[in-house]
Amino acid sequence: MGDFAGAKAAIRQRLIDNWTETPITFQNEPTPTPWPPKDADGFPTGFVNLELSTQPASMRGAGQPGSQVWINPGFIYVHVFEPSGTGEAAATQRATAIGEIFRGKVFYETGDGCYVRTWAPRVDGGGSGSDDGNWFRVTMSVPFAYWHLG
Protein backbone atom coordinates (compact mmCIF):
# COMPACT_ATOMS: atom_id res chain seq x y z
CA MET A 1 0.00 0.00 0.00
CA GLY A 2 1.17 3.49 -0.78
CA ASP A 3 2.31 5.85 1.95
CA PHE A 4 3.79 9.32 2.27
CA ALA A 5 7.33 8.01 2.76
CA GLY A 6 6.98 6.12 -0.52
CA ALA A 7 5.68 9.24 -2.24
CA LYS A 8 8.73 11.22 -1.08
CA ALA A 9 11.01 8.42 -2.27
CA ALA A 10 9.25 8.43 -5.66
CA ILE A 11 9.84 12.17 -6.07
CA ARG A 12 13.52 11.67 -5.30
CA GLN A 13 13.77 8.72 -7.69
CA ARG A 14 12.06 10.66 -10.49
CA LEU A 15 14.80 13.31 -10.25
CA ILE A 16 17.59 10.71 -10.07
CA ASP A 17 16.20 8.81 -13.09
CA ASN A 18 15.77 11.91 -15.25
CA TRP A 19 18.68 14.20 -14.31
CA THR A 20 22.27 13.33 -15.17
CA GLU A 21 23.72 16.73 -16.10
CA THR A 22 25.08 17.55 -12.64
CA PRO A 23 25.49 15.85 -9.27
CA ILE A 24 22.41 15.82 -7.02
CA THR A 25 22.55 16.44 -3.28
CA PHE A 26 19.85 15.68 -0.74
CA GLN A 27 18.88 17.13 2.61
CA ASN A 28 20.72 15.75 5.62
CA GLU A 29 22.91 13.45 3.50
CA PRO A 30 26.64 13.56 2.83
CA THR A 31 27.71 15.26 -0.39
CA PRO A 32 29.37 13.19 -3.10
CA THR A 33 33.16 13.12 -3.06
CA PRO A 34 35.18 14.87 -4.18
CA TRP A 35 33.37 18.05 -3.21
CA PRO A 36 32.70 20.52 -4.72
CA PRO A 37 32.22 18.94 -8.16
CA LYS A 38 34.88 20.02 -10.69
CA ASP A 39 35.24 19.95 -14.46
CA ALA A 40 38.15 18.34 -16.34
CA ASP A 41 40.27 21.47 -15.78
CA GLY A 42 39.70 21.43 -12.02
CA PHE A 43 37.22 24.34 -11.89
CA PRO A 44 34.06 24.05 -9.76
CA THR A 45 30.93 23.06 -11.69
CA GLY A 46 27.22 23.16 -10.88
CA PHE A 47 25.11 20.83 -8.81
CA VAL A 48 21.47 20.60 -7.71
CA ASN A 49 19.83 20.03 -4.34
CA LEU A 50 16.40 18.46 -3.78
CA GLU A 51 14.20 19.80 -0.99
CA LEU A 52 10.57 18.93 -0.18
CA SER A 53 8.24 21.02 1.90
CA THR A 54 4.85 19.81 2.97
CA GLN A 55 1.67 21.18 4.46
CA PRO A 56 -0.83 19.45 6.75
CA ALA A 57 -2.88 16.65 5.18
CA SER A 58 -6.61 17.01 4.82
CA MET A 59 -9.53 14.75 3.95
CA ARG A 60 -11.17 15.45 0.59
CA GLY A 61 -14.86 14.61 0.72
CA ALA A 62 -16.35 12.01 2.98
CA GLY A 63 -16.64 8.28 3.07
CA GLN A 64 -16.25 5.21 5.20
CA PRO A 65 -12.87 4.63 6.84
CA GLY A 66 -10.69 2.90 4.27
CA SER A 67 -12.50 4.70 1.44
CA GLN A 68 -11.63 8.28 2.31
CA VAL A 69 -9.40 10.41 0.09
CA TRP A 70 -6.58 12.15 1.94
CA ILE A 71 -4.35 14.77 0.33
CA ASN A 72 -0.85 15.71 1.49
CA PRO A 73 0.08 18.91 -0.41
CA GLY A 74 3.55 20.37 -0.69
CA PHE A 75 6.26 21.77 -2.90
CA ILE A 76 9.20 20.19 -4.65
CA TYR A 77 12.18 22.55 -4.69
CA VAL A 78 15.26 21.85 -6.75
CA HIS A 79 17.95 24.44 -6.10
CA VAL A 80 20.43 24.75 -8.97
CA PHE A 81 23.87 26.00 -7.94
CA GLU A 82 26.50 27.43 -10.25
CA PRO A 83 29.87 28.98 -9.34
CA SER A 84 29.59 32.72 -8.67
CA GLY A 85 30.66 34.91 -11.55
CA THR A 86 29.58 32.47 -14.28
CA GLY A 87 26.28 34.20 -15.07
CA GLU A 88 22.74 33.07 -14.46
CA ALA A 89 21.91 31.54 -17.86
CA ALA A 90 23.16 27.99 -17.13
CA ALA A 91 21.37 27.89 -13.76
CA THR A 92 18.11 29.12 -15.30
CA GLN A 93 18.36 26.64 -18.19
CA ARG A 94 19.00 23.76 -15.80
CA ALA A 95 16.17 24.80 -13.45
CA THR A 96 13.81 25.04 -16.43
CA ALA A 97 14.82 21.56 -17.67
CA ILE A 98 14.30 20.09 -14.19
CA GLY A 99 10.87 21.72 -14.06
CA GLU A 100 9.90 19.76 -17.17
CA ILE A 101 10.73 16.51 -15.35
CA PHE A 102 7.90 17.31 -12.94
CA ARG A 103 5.44 19.37 -15.07
CA GLY A 104 1.89 17.99 -14.84
CA LYS A 105 2.88 14.42 -13.97
CA VAL A 106 1.16 11.58 -12.16
CA PHE A 107 3.46 8.91 -10.73
CA TYR A 108 3.88 6.57 -7.75
CA GLU A 109 0.60 4.92 -8.70
CA THR A 110 0.53 2.02 -6.29
CA GLY A 111 -2.70 0.43 -7.53
CA ASP A 112 -4.51 1.06 -4.27
CA GLY A 113 -5.70 4.61 -4.92
CA CYS A 114 -2.44 6.29 -3.93
CA TYR A 115 -0.37 8.51 -6.23
CA VAL A 116 1.60 11.75 -6.58
CA ARG A 117 0.34 14.54 -8.85
CA THR A 118 2.35 17.63 -9.82
CA TRP A 119 1.37 20.91 -11.46
CA ALA A 120 3.20 23.72 -13.27
CA PRO A 121 6.80 24.49 -12.29
CA ARG A 122 8.11 27.96 -11.49
CA VAL A 123 11.70 29.12 -11.89
CA ASP A 124 12.75 32.06 -9.71
CA GLY A 125 15.14 34.86 -10.62
CA GLY A 126 18.04 33.51 -8.60
CA GLY A 127 20.19 34.87 -5.84
CA SER A 128 23.02 34.12 -3.49
CA GLY A 129 23.54 30.42 -3.06
CA SER A 130 25.94 30.43 -0.12
CA ASP A 131 27.09 32.51 2.80
CA ASP A 132 30.65 32.54 1.46
CA GLY A 133 29.58 34.03 -1.89
CA ASN A 134 31.02 31.16 -3.94
CA TRP A 135 27.69 29.97 -5.39
CA PHE A 136 24.78 31.47 -7.31
CA ARG A 137 21.37 29.75 -6.96
CA VAL A 138 18.23 29.48 -9.11
CA THR A 139 15.32 27.48 -7.68
CA MET A 140 12.66 25.50 -9.51
CA SER A 141 9.53 24.89 -7.46
CA VAL A 142 6.48 22.85 -8.35
CA PRO A 143 3.42 22.12 -6.22
CA PHE A 144 2.59 18.48 -5.62
CA ALA A 145 -0.01 16.46 -3.78
CA TYR A 146 0.16 12.93 -2.50
CA TRP A 147 -3.32 11.43 -2.82
CA HIS A 148 -4.05 8.56 -0.45
CA LEU A 149 -7.14 6.37 -0.36
CA GLY A 150 -7.45 5.01 3.13
C-alpha positions as CSV (number, residue, x, y, z in Angstrom):
1,M,0.0,0.0,0.0
2,G,1.2,3.5,-0.8
3,D,2.3,5.9,1.9
4,F,3.8,9.3,2.3
5,A,7.3,8.0,2.8
6,G,7.0,6.1,-0.5
7,A,5.7,9.2,-2.2
8,K,8.7,11.2,-1.1
9,A,11.0,8.4,-2.3
10,A,9.3,8.4,-5.7
11,I,9.8,12.2,-6.1
12,R,13.5,11.7,-5.3
13,Q,13.8,8.7,-7.7
14,R,12.1,10.7,-10.5
15,L,14.8,13.3,-10.2
16,I,17.6,10.7,-10.1
17,D,16.2,8.8,-13.1
18,N,15.8,11.9,-15.2
19,W,18.7,14.2,-14.3
20,T,22.3,13.3,-15.2
21,E,23.7,16.7,-16.1
22,T,25.1,17.5,-12.6
23,P,25.5,15.8,-9.3
24,I,22.4,15.8,-7.0
25,T,22.6,16.4,-3.3
26,F,19.9,15.7,-0.7
27,Q,18.9,17.1,2.6
28,N,20.7,15.8,5.6
29,E,22.9,13.4,3.5
30,P,26.6,13.6,2.8
31,T,27.7,15.3,-0.4
32,P,29.4,13.2,-3.1
33,T,33.2,13.1,-3.1
34,P,35.2,14.9,-4.2
35,W,33.4,18.0,-3.2
36,P,32.7,20.5,-4.7
37,P,32.2,18.9,-8.2
38,K,34.9,20.0,-10.7
39,D,35.2,19.9,-14.5
40,A,38.1,18.3,-16.3
41,D,40.3,21.5,-15.8
42,G,39.7,21.4,-12.0
43,F,37.2,24.3,-11.9
44,P,34.1,24.1,-9.8
45,T,30.9,23.1,-11.7
46,G,27.2,23.2,-10.9
47,F,25.1,20.8,-8.8
48,V,21.5,20.6,-7.7
49,N,19.8,20.0,-4.3
50,L,16.4,18.5,-3.8
51,E,14.2,19.8,-1.0
52,L,10.6,18.9,-0.2
53,S,8.2,21.0,1.9
54,T,4.8,19.8,3.0
55,Q,1.7,21.2,4.5
56,P,-0.8,19.4,6.7
57,A,-2.9,16.6,5.2
58,S,-6.6,17.0,4.8
59,M,-9.5,14.7,4.0
60,R,-11.2,15.5,0.6
61,G,-14.9,14.6,0.7
62,A,-16.3,12.0,3.0
63,G,-16.6,8.3,3.1
64,Q,-16.3,5.2,5.2
65,P,-12.9,4.6,6.8
66,G,-10.7,2.9,4.3
67,S,-12.5,4.7,1.4
68,Q,-11.6,8.3,2.3
69,V,-9.4,10.4,0.1
70,W,-6.6,12.2,1.9
71,I,-4.3,14.8,0.3
72,N,-0.9,15.7,1.5
73,P,0.1,18.9,-0.4
74,G,3.5,20.4,-0.7
75,F,6.3,21.8,-2.9
76,I,9.2,20.2,-4.7
77,Y,12.2,22.5,-4.7
78,V,15.3,21.9,-6.8
79,H,18.0,24.4,-6.1
80,V,20.4,24.8,-9.0
81,F,23.9,26.0,-7.9
82,E,26.5,27.4,-10.3
83,P,29.9,29.0,-9.3
84,S,29.6,32.7,-8.7
85,G,30.7,34.9,-11.5
86,T,29.6,32.5,-14.3
87,G,26.3,34.2,-15.1
88,E,22.7,33.1,-14.5
89,A,21.9,31.5,-17.9
90,A,23.2,28.0,-17.1
91,A,21.4,27.9,-13.8
92,T,18.1,29.1,-15.3
93,Q,18.4,26.6,-18.2
94,R,19.0,23.8,-15.8
95,A,16.2,24.8,-13.5
96,T,13.8,25.0,-16.4
97,A,14.8,21.6,-17.7
98,I,14.3,20.1,-14.2
99,G,10.9,21.7,-14.1
100,E,9.9,19.8,-17.2
101,I,10.7,16.5,-15.4
102,F,7.9,17.3,-12.9
103,R,5.4,19.4,-15.1
104,G,1.9,18.0,-14.8
105,K,2.9,14.4,-14.0
106,V,1.2,11.6,-12.2
107,F,3.5,8.9,-10.7
108,Y,3.9,6.6,-7.8
109,E,0.6,4.9,-8.7
110,T,0.5,2.0,-6.3
111,G,-2.7,0.4,-7.5
112,D,-4.5,1.1,-4.3
113,G,-5.7,4.6,-4.9
114,C,-2.4,6.3,-3.9
115,Y,-0.4,8.5,-6.2
116,V,1.6,11.7,-6.6
117,R,0.3,14.5,-8.9
118,T,2.3,17.6,-9.8
119,W,1.4,20.9,-11.5
120,A,3.2,23.7,-13.3
121,P,6.8,24.5,-12.3
122,R,8.1,28.0,-11.5
123,V,11.7,29.1,-11.9
124,D,12.8,32.1,-9.7
125,G,15.1,34.9,-10.6
126,G,18.0,33.5,-8.6
127,G,20.2,34.9,-5.8
128,S,23.0,34.1,-3.5
129,G,23.5,30.4,-3.1
130,S,25.9,30.4,-0.1
131,D,27.1,32.5,2.8
132,D,30.7,32.5,1.5
133,G,29.6,34.0,-1.9
134,N,31.0,31.2,-3.9
135,W,27.7,30.0,-5.4
136,F,24.8,31.5,-7.3
137,R,21.4,29.8,-7.0
138,V,18.2,29.5,-9.1
139,T,15.3,27.5,-7.7
140,M,12.7,25.5,-9.5
141,S,9.5,24.9,-7.5
142,V,6.5,22.9,-8.4
143,P,3.4,22.1,-6.2
144,F,2.6,18.5,-5.6
145,A,0.0,16.5,-3.8
146,Y,0.2,12.9,-2.5
147,W,-3.3,11.4,-2.8
148,H,-4.0,8.6,-0.5
149,L,-7.1,6.4,-0.4
150,G,-7.5,5.0,3.1
